[in-house]
Amino acid sequence: MQFIFGAIVGAIAMALFAPQRGDVTREELRAATEDLRRRADDLSERAKRASEEAQVRTQKIIDEARKQMQDIRPRDGGGGATA
C-alpha cells in the first residue's frame, strides 16, 4: 500500500513540476493512474489467492491435528473391547 501511495505522490509531483503542456501532463497522469490501478488489482488478486491457499493449508493442519487427537484418545473408556 505504501508503494502505491508513494507512486501516486510521485506522479502528482512530476505533473506539478514538469515543463509540459497541460494536455500532455493530463495524459501522463491518466496513464500512470491506469498503471497503478492495474498493479493494485494484481496485488489484490495475489493477496486473495495467498489468503485462500493459507486457509486451505490451515484447515489441513487442523484436520490432521484432530485425527491425531482421536488416535490418541481412548475410544471406549480404556476397556479395549467393543460390543
C-alpha positions in Angstrom: 0.0 0.0 0.0 2.8 2.4 0.8 4.3 1.7 -2.6 1.1 2.7 -4.3 0.7 5.8 -2.2 4.3 6.8 -3.0 3.8 6.3 -6.7 0.7 8.5 -6.7 2.5 11.2 -4.8 5.4 10.9 -7.2 3.1 11.2 -10.2 1.4 14.3 -8.8 4.8 15.9 -8.1 6.0 15.1 -11.6 2.9 16.7 -13.0 3.2 19.8 -11.0 6.9 20.4 -11.8 7.0 19.1 -15.4 7.6 21.8 -18.0 4.9 20.4 -20.4 1.6 21.4 -21.8 -1.5 20.6 -19.7 -2.9 18.1 -22.1 0.4 16.2 -22.1 0.6 16.2 -18.4 -3.0 15.0 -18.0 -2.3 12.1 -20.4 0.7 11.1 -18.4 -1.3 11.3 -15.2 -4.0 9.2 -16.8 -1.5 6.6 -18.0 0.2 6.5 -14.6 -3.2 6.1 -12.8 -4.2 3.2 -15.1 -0.8 1.5 -14.4 -1.2 2.0 -10.7 -4.8 0.6 -10.8 -3.6 -2.5 -12.7 -0.8 -3.0 -10.2 -3.2 -2.6 -7.3 -5.6 -5.1 -8.9 -2.8 -7.5 -9.4 -1.6 -7.2 -5.9 -5.1 -7.6 -4.5 -5.6 -10.7 -6.6 -2.3 -12.2 -5.4 -3.2 -11.4 -1.8 -6.6 -13.1 -2.2 -5.0 -16.2 -3.7 -2.4 -16.3 -0.9 -5.1 -16.0 1.7 -7.2 -18.8 0.1 -4.1 -21.0 0.0 -3.3 -20.3 3.6 -6.8 -21.1 4.6 -6.7 -24.5 2.8 -3.3 -25.3 4.4 -4.6 -24.3 7.9 -7.7 -26.4 7.5 -5.5 -29.4 6.6 -3.4 -28.9 9.7 -6.5 -28.6 11.9 -7.9 -31.8 10.3 -4.6 -33.7 10.8 -4.4 -32.5 14.5 -8.0 -33.7 15.1 -7.2 -37.0 13.6 -4.1 -37.4 15.7 -6.1 -36.5 18.9 -8.7 -39.1 18.0 -6.0 -41.7 17.6 -4.5 -40.8 21.0 -7.8 -40.6 22.9 -9.2 -44.0 24.2 -12.2 -44.9 22.2 -14.2 -46.9 24.7 -13.1 -45.6 28.0 -10.0 -47.7 28.1 -11.6 -51.2 28.1 -10.2 -52.1 24.7 -13.1 -54.4 23.7 -16.1 -53.2 21.8 -19.6 -54.8 21.8 
